[in-house]
Amino acid sequence: MEYQTFLDNIYVVFVEAETPGNIGFLARAMKNFALQNLILINPCKLANEAYFQASHGRDIVNNSLKFDSLGEFLEEVPIDFVVGTTGMPGGSYRLSRIPLKPEKMVQSINSKGKIAFLFGREGNGLSNEELELCDITVSIPAHPSYPVMNISHAAAIIFYELFKNLYEFDVEGLEEASLVEKNYLLGEMDKIVKNVDLPPHKIKTANRAFKNIIGRSFITAREAHTLTGLLRRIKIKMGQR
Amino acid sequence: MEYQTFLDNIYVVFVEAETPGNIGFLARAMKNFALQNLILINPCKLANEAYFQASHGRDIVNNSLKFDSLGEFLEEVPIDFVVGTTGMPGGSYRLSRIPLKPEKMVQSINSKGKIAFLFGREGNGLSNEELELCDITVSIPAHPSYPVMNISHAAAIIFYELFKNLYEFDVEGLEEASLVEKNYLLGEMDKIVKNVDLPPHKIKTANRAFKNIIGRSFITAREAHTLTGLLRRIKIKMGQR
């Protein structure tokens, strides 16, 4: 896998976790995106709840590394780019809290170096001093009435943004229909439309409506094939060839 | 708010929730995006855990509506568009499991009607019969080794995609610098660059490098202002005007 190095270079850092369940949920979200390096800064005790909520990600909890402080971690592991997360972005006078949305964050990271994503704490988030250590601060645009997200929810969204263009569904036959396949389908419909006694100006409209919905539907090759077969049978039942 | 009707029209449907904590986490994610309508189909008992994990979203748990079956809900509430979610997308022969990625899902929904998002169950997901009732099926592209996400994680990602272009950070002074402000900054740097005894061909390169990083940095007006002030002071210290 060409992106294995990228994955290996990502460190997920949970600062002063207060509840084992949240460590577990974070590990599960990491596992969903094949991230492995979990760093715990001065965490609560790792109770059973952490392993239970991690589900298939309990190996990540097992292999997590503990440090007493964020500074100690950053001294020990040579991180090239530190991304802070906050649910409390700041305006123009709090330079370290000026937030990027997750999509822009992805554009600004260099995929060749070691990257750390900092999350924490459940209660108070990252401190201003911790955000000062970060190269950028990312925040998720939520509703102003309650923008502070659960840590594993925020992490899942950020991981999703990182990998949404990299990961594909592991199933077959999802190719969108080709132009040829789509035109074949439209051609069959056209033959039917011309034989249901529509006034001429409505023939064009009907074909256009069908073309529009096919165009907007991300139709797969198999779906196009199925519909083309159906139209052919309709055509025959109508007495056409 | 112009999008209040859109919010009011969204129903989040949790099918056969098995653990109260997950109901709570789902409610919290809904609260972050100002969603209010939680529907529980044949759920487990609502223990304290549900209210605790909901955090500021406990009103959503309180106001949730229960139905015995998905069919009963769909008969009672006139939903215009049903979105199923699955961590187990299917290939071309399982038409109801052909997945859209969240971004494409957003393109295909009509923001004027009532929309239901179906999540569930923790163990086995939605059944084929339930997915048959859906207009589209959405799935999150995760790593093939473990693509099944926690329900509230999947929900958070889908809500995020729905609102990421709608919600803005509730802080002031985040406007990107205007062209004029950026050019003023580049101009100050240019005066400095021309006075540090660089060979002529390196003057252009230095200016270009600075322009590149400014261009890629989504610099805010305030940051541009701060840097321009700094450069002006440097210039003065160097004996320039």
Interface residues (C-beta under 8 A of the other chain):
Chain A: G21 F25 R28 A29 K31 N32 F33 A34 S55 H56 G57 P89 G90 G91 S92 Y93 L95 I98 P99 L100 K101 P102 E103 K104 S108 S139 I140 P141 A142 H143 P144 S145 Y146 P147 V148 M149 N150 S152 H153 A154 A156 I157 Y160 F163 K164 Y167 E168 F169 D170 V171 E172 G173 L174 R216 S217 F218 T220 A221 R222 E223 T226
Chain B: G21 F25 R28 A29 K31 N32 F33 A34 S55 H56 G57 P89 G90 G91 S92 Y93 L95 I98 P99 L100 K101 P102 E103 K104 S108 S139 I140 P141 A142 H143 P144 S145 Y146 P147 V148 M149 N150 S152 H153 A154 A156 I157 Y160 F163 K164 Y167 E168 F169 D170 V171 E172 G173 L174 R216 S217 F218 T220 A221 R222 E223 T226
